[in-house]
Amino acid sequence: MAYTLTKNVQEQALTSLKEWISIPSVLNETSSKWPFGDEIQRMLELTLRTCEELGMTTYMDPEGYYGYAEIGEGTETMAILCHIDVVPAEDEAAWKFGPFTATIDEGKIYGRGTQDDKGPTIASLYAVKALVDAGEVFNKKIRFIFGTDEENLWRCMDKYNEKEPEATYGFAPDSDFPLTYAEKGLLQVKLHGPGSKDFQTHNDGAFNVVPDKAVYNEKEKVAEMKALADARGYSYLDQADELVLTGVSVHAKDAQDGVNAVVNLADLLKEHYEHEALAFIADNFVNDPHAKQIFGEVADADSGALTANIAKLLVTPDESVVAIDLRLPVTADKEVLVADLKAAATTYGLEYEEYDYLRSLYVPLDHSLIQTLLEVYRGLTGDNSEPISSGGATYARTMNNCVAFGARTADVPMTAHQVNENMPVKNFYEAMEIYAHAIKALTCD
Ligand SMILES: [Zn+2]
């Protein structure tokens, strides 16, 4: 790729990135007057300082939930949605270089946040700087929005959307090229029911993971359950005193590709115990990760079928809890699906609790934003990969008319959230160049 716009700012951008990486902006809710801790606040202040040096005007939310920086004039606002918090470095000793030292080795810059999301944020900021240096004039307002809680609960963007006007459209440089235009809605629920004096089971997995283990240890019934598991073709570990059913663990968004051990366990236990939670799972989810018994066929061309993952099953003497992670197709009506689920739960005497909900991301492929971004990306890279539809969740979904656009190119391994997170300098510079042309096409022409 020829760096026609960004050549002169590459080194400045790299220097800025190093400075940003040196701040461990990890959530810390203890002993700070700021909502997400002193380091995230320090990072927010540094971010806005960088923006001022680049000639932008800045604003910091007095409560410390977010900040923004603006440049250009116009009736429309294009948002560039970034976040400056990072996940912890975890096992620091396992890193080749200190996670907050921004070391360059063999063409890669190492450090927590290089991919997610400080590298992409700096790339888009210096893309604007390159346009300013080239004498471009923006006929729209460009607003960089800096979130501070993306790695946890997105409380920053809840506050932002509460206090600030909507942008006309925008992109989030916090994912992969070419761009993500559709992401399923995410609905996580808990169903509460009665406990049991006859048996107990404790399967407490994460919502977003298809459980590959489910345990039953009422000793006197284990042999009987194993015989039943054999009859059904369910796998289990060879253990004497308990039944440990095994499945295949995948991300909940791909539930149809996994084998849910908890569903299989409920299917077996239901033969011996009359219990609401067991009946609910066994009747509705065996061999059906799309929960068609409850919802019917729910699917669309852009995002595929609804998926349902039974993530937890807890039965104690006092209560039972079933936790479900649902991924809703982008055109589905959430309220209708919630009503269906509540009705089904009520039939079994279970009480519905909404645990978390993230609305879907969906910008139609013929939208001018997508057309422009794709045209720029394809023209510069020659890569004609199709736009991405996914069951995962990027930050782009916190705003209307917003897609995720870069910054990772297809040849670069995903290292975000991992030990030795790094971004090839080449990827960093390429992203900057792509952003410069995209921002120019969206706000100058
Ligand atoms: Zn991110």
Residues whose N, C-alpha, C, O or C-beta is under 5 A from the ligand:
A	BS01	ZN	D116 D117 D174
